[in-house]
Amino acid sequence: EKNRRFAVLGIAILAALLTPTPDVVNMALMGGPLYLLYEAGILLIRIFNLEKNRS
């Protein structure tokens, strides 16, 4: 929640380093899926923690 802005900044920096060109479009094409993977990881952690707490 409050650390997401740092994650977005880190993802933007990582995408800028990983793309071969300094184009903003390529950086967004790299950063978008990285951010989706980040959010999916958070969602999976929440789901598995709920299942763990029910047991």
C-alpha positions, 0 to 999 in steps of 0.5 A: 500500500504505502510502499507501492510508489517505491515499487513503481519507481523501482520497476520504472528504473529496472525497465529503463535499464533493461530496454535496449533503447531510451524510448518511453514506449519500450520502457512502458512495454517492459514496465507494464508486465513487470508491474502486473507481475508485482501485483499478481504476486501480492494477490497470490500472497494474500490468497495463500495467507487467507487459506493458511489462516483458515486451516 
